[in-house]
Amino acid sequence: MYLVEFHNPTGNFDSIPKTMYWAIITLTTVGYGDVVPMTALGKVLASVVALTGVAFIALPAGILGAGFMEEFEKMRDPIPTSKKKPSQSFSVADEIRKFVSLRDEGHITDEELNAQKALLLGNSK
């Protein structure tokens, strides 16, 4: 904006700090009204206040939005996530190897091994 407007002798954008102040005030949607600070310190303070106001609204809004989404998910799917089956976070081959070692040690029979393999392979599809 400064590069576009600084040639205008009657324009308000005659310095980069003044243009930056306009950009901050415009982006925070408080506008560039008829009552504006005239000193550099006043403009800096107004910019900080405007940015702080946005931060106090935007951050809690995101947190509240995430909380509402979590509650809506609970209402839509009443089974808690902790009680759902893991989504194949384990390797089927590793599980079969564990059952084979149990069979080799004599803890389970061949029929039990085959049943567990069928169960694991049936769930992995």
N, C-alpha and C positions, 0 to 999 in steps of 0.2 A: 504494500500500500504506500509505503514511504517513497519507493522508487517511482511510483505512478503519480503521486500527488505533490511531491515537494516543489515542483516547478510552479505550481499555482500560488501566486502571491497572497490570495485571500483565503487559502486553504488552512485547515487545522493541523495538517500533517507535516509540519515544518522541521521536525526532528525525529530521530529513530525512537527515543524513549516515549515521546508523545504518541507515536504510532503504535508502539508496543502496548501502551496503556489502553488505547482504543481497541486493539485486538483482544486483550484479556477481557475487557468489559463487554465486548461484543460476544465473545465465545462463552462467557458465563451467562449470557442471555439477560443481563440486567440492563443492557442498552447503554447508549450514550446520551443521557437525558440533559435537561436544561440546568440541573444542579450538579456541578462537577467540582471536584477539588482543583484548586488553582496552583498549589505548591507541589513540588516534586515529592516531598515526604507524604503529603496528603494522597497523591496518586498511588504511591507505593502502598500505603496503608489500605486504600480502597481496593487495590488489586489483591492484596493478601486476604482481606475480608471476603471478597467475592470468591476467590479460590477456596477458602476455608468453608464458606457456605455450601459450595458445590460438593466438597469432600464430605461434609456432615450429612448431606442428603444422599449422594451417590453410594457411598460405602454401606450405610445401613440398608439402603434399598436393595442392594445386591445380596446382603446377608439375609434379609427378610424374604426376598424372592427365592433364594435357595432353600430356606426353611419351609416355605409354602410348597415348593415343588416336592420336597421330601415327604411332606404330609399327604399331598395328593397321590404320590406313588404308593404310600402305605394304604390309602383308601382304595386305590385301584387293585392292588395286589396285597391282600392281607397276610400272606405268608412272609414272615421276616426273612431278610436276606441271609441271616446266619443259619437258618434252618433249611435253606435250599441246597440242592445237590451242587457240589463244586463243578464248575464248567470246564472239566477236563484239565484241571491244573496239575494232575498227575499223569504220568506216562502209563499207558495200558500195558506196554511191554514190561515195564518195571514191576507192575502189580502181578503180572503173570509169572515173572521170575520169582517173586516172593512166594507165590502159591506152589511153584515147582520145588523150591527149596523146602517148604513145609512138607510136601509129599515125600521128598527124598529123605527127610529126617524122620518120617513115619508119623507125623502129626495129623495128616489128612490122607484120605484114600484117593485112588485114581478117579473114582466117580465124583468125589467132591472137587478135585482139581478141574475136571472137565466141566462141571457145573459152574464153577467160578469163572473159567475161561469164557464159557458161553455168555454168562452174565456181563462180564467186562466187554466182550466184543459186541454184544447186543446193544450196550449203552453207548458205545463209541460211534455208532452210525448216525 
